[in-house]
Amino acid sequence: MELSAQAGPGVEKAAEQTVESACHLADLAGPNGWSTVAAEDVLDAIDTLTDALAVLGRNSRRPSPRWRPLPPRRAGAWVSL
């Protein structure tokens, strides 16, 4: 399945808000601010998004990522994006 040049109504805005929320949450929590409930909620969100993207299939044409992986974090060294 190929990706469309244009997303459905509200999809790009919601995706952008998701990224911003994830970055904000990571900054708030830091390395020691996670509770079991918070971590489970984040994992549920990741599972939901993974399932939503899985319909694209393994061989779909995907755009190049607009990010580059960060080097591994050292304990206590969090980067604000």
C-alpha positions in Angstrom: 0.0 0.0 0.0 1.4 3.4 -0.9 1.0 6.4 1.2 -1.2 9.2 -0.1 0.3 12.7 -0.7 -2.5 14.1 1.4 -3.7 12.7 4.7 -7.4 12.4 5.8 -9.0 15.3 7.5 -7.3 16.2 10.7 -4.7 13.4 10.5 -1.6 15.5 10.0 -2.6 17.9 12.8 -3.3 15.0 15.2 0.0 13.4 14.3 1.9 16.7 14.9 0.1 17.0 18.3 1.1 13.4 19.1 4.8 14.2 18.5 4.6 17.4 20.6 2.8 15.6 23.4 5.4 12.7 23.4 8.3 15.2 23.6 6.6 17.2 26.4 5.9 14.0 28.3 9.5 12.8 28.0 10.7 16.1 29.2 8.3 16.1 32.2 9.0 12.6 33.3 12.8 12.5 32.8 14.5 9.4 33.9 12.9 9.1 37.4 9.4 10.5 37.0 7.5 7.5 35.6 4.9 5.6 37.5 3.6 2.1 36.6 0.3 3.6 35.4 2.0 6.3 33.3 4.3 3.8 31.7 1.4 1.5 30.9 -0.6 4.3 29.4 2.3 5.3 27.1 2.8 1.6 26.1 -0.9 1.4 25.2 -0.6 4.5 23.1 2.4 3.0 21.3 0.5 -0.2 20.7 -2.4 1.7 19.3 -0.3 3.7 16.9 1.7 0.6 15.9 -1.5 -1.2 15.0 -2.8 1.8 13.1 0.4 1.9 11.0 0.6 -1.9 10.5 -2.2 -1.7 7.9 0.4 -0.1 5.6 2.1 -3.4 5.2 5.8 -4.3 5.3 6.5 -3.4 1.7 4.7 0.0 1.5 6.6 3.0 0.2 7.3 5.2 3.1 8.7 8.8 3.1 12.2 9.3 4.4 12.2 10.0 8.1 12.6 13.7 9.0 14.6 12.8 12.1 17.9 11.3 12.9 18.5 8.9 15.8 20.0 10.5 18.8 23.1 8.9 20.4 22.3 6.6 23.3 21.5 8.6 26.4 23.7 8.4 29.5 22.1 8.2 32.9 20.8 11.6 33.8 21.5 13.1 30.4 18.1 14.0 28.8 17.8 16.2 25.8 14.9 18.5 25.2 13.6 18.4 21.7 
